[in-house]
Amino acid sequence: MSNVVIDCTDLDVMIAFWGGLLGMKVTERQDDWVDLEALGTDGPLLGFHLVPESKSGKNRVHLDIEVPDVRAAGERARELGATPHGEPMGENPARPFQVWLDPQGNEFCFVTA
């Protein structure tokens, strides 16, 4: 796999959010496409594709981001423009996860490392 791609209506918003959240820089930019650095050491690039329509419905694929503290990660995401999609949850209270929405409404999860 070479890329994980998220459709969006504003590349700059997505670069600012995801680049800021994950500490990743742009590696390639075109008029309708942006790639950030690879996810993990040998992972796929995180890409964004400019599309004319807004997101509708639930994502069929989403990113799970492992963090040491779900609440602290959520506050950072909120500062960058994300909104929570429910409260932290999970069967094990010591290892919660929480669903969030990026600035364009795409779901992603913070999971306890």
C-alpha positions in Angstrom: 0.0 0.0 0.0 1.4 3.4 -0.9 -1.2 5.9 0.3 -4.2 6.3 2.6 -6.2 9.1 1.0 -8.9 11.3 2.5 -11.2 13.2 0.1 -11.8 16.9 1.1 -13.1 20.2 -0.1 -10.2 22.3 1.3 -6.6 21.0 1.1 -5.2 23.8 3.2 -7.6 23.0 6.1 -6.6 19.4 6.0 -2.9 20.1 5.8 -3.1 22.4 8.8 -5.2 19.9 10.8 -3.6 16.6 10.0 -0.1 18.0 9.7 -0.4 19.7 13.0 -2.0 16.8 14.8 0.5 14.2 13.6 3.5 16.5 13.2 3.9 15.7 9.5 5.1 17.8 6.7 3.9 18.1 3.1 6.0 15.9 0.7 4.1 16.7 -2.5 1.5 19.2 -3.6 -0.5 19.5 -6.8 -3.7 21.6 -7.5 -6.0 18.8 -6.4 -3.7 16.6 -4.3 -1.4 16.8 -1.2 0.7 14.1 0.3 2.0 14.3 3.9 4.8 12.2 5.2 4.5 8.4 5.7 2.3 7.1 8.6 4.9 5.4 10.8 8.3 4.3 9.9 7.5 2.3 6.7 3.8 3.1 6.4 1.8 4.6 3.5 1.7 8.3 2.8 -1.3 10.2 4.1 -2.8 11.9 1.1 -5.7 14.4 0.6 -7.7 14.6 -2.7 -9.7 17.7 -3.5 -13.3 16.8 -4.5 -16.2 19.1 -5.2 -18.7 17.5 -2.8 -18.8 17.7 1.0 -18.7 14.5 3.1 -22.0 12.8 3.6 -22.6 9.8 5.8 -20.3 7.8 8.0 -16.7 6.9 6.9 -16.2 3.4 5.7 -12.5 3.6 6.7 -11.0 5.6 9.5 -7.7 6.1 11.2 -7.0 4.9 14.7 -4.3 6.9 16.4 -2.6 5.4 19.4 -1.9 7.9 22.2 -0.9 7.6 25.8 -3.8 9.8 27.0 -7.1 10.0 25.0 -8.3 13.2 26.8 -5.0 15.1 26.3 -4.9 14.1 22.6 -8.5 15.2 22.2 -7.8 18.6 23.6 -4.9 19.0 21.1 -7.2 17.9 18.3 -9.9 20.4 19.5 -7.3 23.2 19.4 -6.7 22.3 15.7 -10.3 22.3 14.8 -11.6 18.8 15.5 -14.9 18.0 17.4 -15.6 15.1 19.6 -18.2 12.5 18.4 -19.2 11.2 21.8 -17.5 10.5 25.0 -14.4 8.3 25.7 -15.6 4.7 25.8 -14.5 1.1 25.8 -14.9 -2.1 27.7 -11.7 -1.5 29.7 -11.8 1.9 31.5 -8.0 1.9 31.7 -7.8 1.8 27.9 -10.5 4.0 26.5 -11.0 5.2 22.9 -12.8 8.2 21.6 -14.2 9.1 18.2 -13.5 12.5 16.8 -14.4 14.4 13.6 -11.7 16.4 11.7 -12.6 19.9 10.4 -14.3 18.3 7.3 -16.3 15.8 9.3 -14.1 12.7 8.8 -14.2 10.3 11.7 -11.0 9.2 13.4 -10.3 7.6 16.8 -7.8 8.2 19.6 -7.0 4.8 21.2 -5.1 4.3 24.4 -1.5 3.0 23.7 
